[in-house]
Amino acid sequence: MTELRSAVSVFDPDLMLVPAVAYKLDFSDHAGEVPLHVHRKGQLILALRGAVTCRAGNELWVVPPNCGVWIPGDVPHSARATANACLNYLFVAPGAADLPDTCCTLSISPLIREMIDRLARDCCAYPPDSHVGRLVRVMLDELACMPRERFNLPISSHPKIKLMADALTLDPADRTTLKDWARHVAMSERSLARLIVLETGLTFGRWRQQLHLVVALRELASGEAVQNVAAALGYESVNAFITMFKKALGSTPAQYFAQNRDV
């Protein structure tokens, strides 16, 4: 069996001296685990199909439909893509666009998606005054106007919070209470509750729910059935899971993915 190549080895965006360059990657031909790496250009990750989660800084990010994860240049990051994932990467040179200086999820309009896809088909150097050069200028101006979304899980580098995050990421169905976690990490329940808010900005309950949302988006985008995702996250019923999802995103899983397929 042929070993799949790492996505990092197939393209170096920093070799191209242009304001922006795009690259399409089908993970049926590449390893799903993208190791920790860094490049000078900032990177926007768009999922055309399937799903991908990224680790950057002290946060875990999911790339849902109709959104993209923005990672500024010189920020170390890694990723994990599902086997059916096909992604468009947009790399933006420092100073080429007024984009955030911290990692975030951006809502992506159909216009920008099409422009990035067009640029990915012409993955080569281009003169600034060429048709592609003009398209890139408009695309970057539009991208700078896109609103932020919240599809991330703050993890924190604090060893006790990281221990909890690693355990819950491995087993999202884990329903260990805050009291039991406090005993496990040798803290009082009140002190651990304060530490979680200090490190993540969320209460323990909201933090775990955000983890469930991140995992749910990844699994549903990969084609997993709602019933299976609900069970994997430890929900007693599918309705309880759908209620959580709708409260967070304003629509049921079926509605959310149908709306974004139609965009």
Summary of the structure (lengths in Angstrom):
residues: 263
radius of gyration: 19.4
end to end distance: 38.5
largest distance: 63.4
contacts: 800
relative contact order: 0.13
helix: 41%
strand: 22%
